[in-house]
Amino acid sequence: MRRGALIAVFCLPAALCALWTVLAGKDVSWDLLNYHYYLPYEWLGDRFALDYFAASGQSYLNPVGYLPFYFMVSAGWHSVLASAALAAVHGINIALLYLIGWQLFAHQPPATRHVLCALASALGAATAIFWATVGTSFLDPLLAVPMLAGLLLLLQGKALPAGVLFGVASALKYSNAIFALAALPLALATPGSRGASRLRAALAYTLGGVAAVAVLAGHWLALMWRELGNPVFPLLNGWFQSSHAPPANMFAGRFAPEDLWAAFAFPFRLIAPDRMLYAEITAPDLRFAPLALAALALPLARRFARSGTALGAPDARVLGFFFAALVLWFFSSANGRYGVMVLLLAGLCLARLAERLLPLPAARIALGVVLVAQIAACTMVSAPRWFIAERWSASWLPFVAAEQGKREPALYLTVETLPMAAVAPFLHPASSFVNLRGQYSIRPDAPRLRALFARHDGRVRAMGRALRLGGDGRPREEMVQAYDTTLVRYGYRIDADACFAILWQPDDDDALSRAANRLARQPDAHAAVLSLGSCALLPARRDPRDVENELRISALFDRIEKACPALFRGQQALTEPLGTEWMRNYPALDARLETHGDRVILDRYLALAYFDFGPLSAWERGEGALPAACRGRR
């Protein structure tokens, strides 16, 4: 490929992604507000003795991958410039798809080769999952870059640097390890090598990956082992048995298939614009159905083979990697963000199979139709951002805390599922943050929690979006009561007369923000959604009858968990109040075990599925009835 064409291959996608991110609006995702910005702050500030589950379980993920975003934002980069810089890097994925396609379509004349590569890379990028994360703090599009580059190097027989790149992606996001595993057979099948040389290539690939993990994650794994007794805390805690989390192995079960039929139907179910099918957003994908049909038709193509289109060694390697990665991704999580690598390669593989199966003019038309239909489907029903598309402003996180919060250190307790740990850098640096109840719930007698209570004696506060202050300077009374239901278990209640605000105040009056917001069609402001309130806490005594009732319910919940491993899958949780009822929350299952009067129900709230375990009184007598689902794996 000529130098000018190569420059265009990289520059055009970078420019396109930078333009898109401005049009889509500033990303303020749930994950950003929770841990993307907090993790580097926690690590660089050595806050392990100060905070405890500040961002719930995500507090203990490897922070290194988020450092570029953190440095840009904390250094005062304008949000438009920071997002455009990230988008330009994310655009390298499209360029790498083009270069991989250049290997697969080598049998075509140059002009046709360029056209097919352009179609293939466009189809690869035509996924709403990718575009919703372009220019954002999510690691998924960023880490797809080293993995695609590693795949390209493996096609060229360069096992060691490929291993390093897959190791980088795995170190910075542990779920990418499945793609490093899927690429190992490619190292074993290095072009032009045999026998011992293939083993040496596989060893070089493995050593490169291990070295990358050691450099980028070794320090963090050692720190987690020392501080929490589990190097990948809170994952795999069923093996490591850290006392800081339930002794169960967490898994990404939100989108996991229920059976083989669900796996076979998956390419065709993706056509439907259903939310929560394989992502938290609506992201229809029309590419997988024709890809599955093309794969099924491939064996028949040998009878109608045309000169120059037969699959060669590079095709087999890319298609083999794609299939292995697809299977591992699907049965490990089927989470769209975790599978950006698979989603990008899907369009490329579809283009190569279409060119193999159809006459070239027909292949071009068919690919063009799929591309247009996919873009139209995503444009009509997919959101441009994962959670909130906010107005552009000079500061990416324009939080403004009251002077009291910046002047006085305190222990801040949160009880909401979104702890808003991103506000920690905007409060006094000696403050501490604990998410008592969210995805994980912390026992009132937890030693680290007790130590923080003692450290901040008399300076303990609640904080959350539900405590936003009204015109009278107080949070809503019903929110105070809801908070007190949880806080009294820890010995506190809210003092609604001693509150201050942490406001979301976009600084969007500068010329760049105004221009970007005009291009983005003036996205809505979300100050009411993103502002918080904080109130002082007073000592409170819990009713002994409430404690006794909780112990009784906990024993019954334990009995139900053990009696139905098919539904609970070894997950355990803390018993907590739910209004006047009781519940246990299982984040890995997206489920809650709840009492409703004298009945017990497992509510899988995202799947809209309910499992009735019958009366509590029957379980107390040892006569509890199990639902049919407990007799098989769900």
Secondary structure, DSSP 4 states (H G I P E B T S, - for coil): --HHHHHHHHHHHHHHHHHHHHHH-EE--HHIIIIITHHHHHHHTT-TTT-BSTTGGGGGS--GGGHHHHHHHHTT--HHHHHHHHHHHHTHHHHHHHHHHHHHTTTS-HHHHHHHHHHHHHHHH--HHHHHHTTSS-SHHHHHHHHHHHHHHHHTT-HHHHHHHHHHHHHHSGGGHHHHHHHHHHHHT-TT--HHHHHHHHHHHHHHHHHHHHHHHHHHHHHHHHHHS-TTTTTTHHHH--TTS-SS-----SS--SSHHHHHHHHHHTTS--TTSSSSS----SSHHHHHHHHHHHHHHGGG--TTTS--HHHHHHHHHHHHHHHHHHHHT--TTTTHHHHHHHHHHHHHHHHHHS-HHHHHHHHHHHHHHHHHHHHHH--SSSS-EEPP-SSSS-EEE-HHHHHS--EEEE-SSS--GGGGGGS-TT-EEEE-BSSSB--TT-HHHHHHHHHTTT-EEEEEGGG---TTSS--HHHHHHHHHHHGGGTEEEEEEEEEEEEE-----SHHHHHHHHHTT-PPP-HHHH-EEEEEEEE----HHHHHHHHHHHHHHHHHHHH-HHHHTT-----EEETTEEEEEETTTTEEEEEETTEEEEEETTTTEEEEEEEHHHHHTT-PPPPGGGGS--
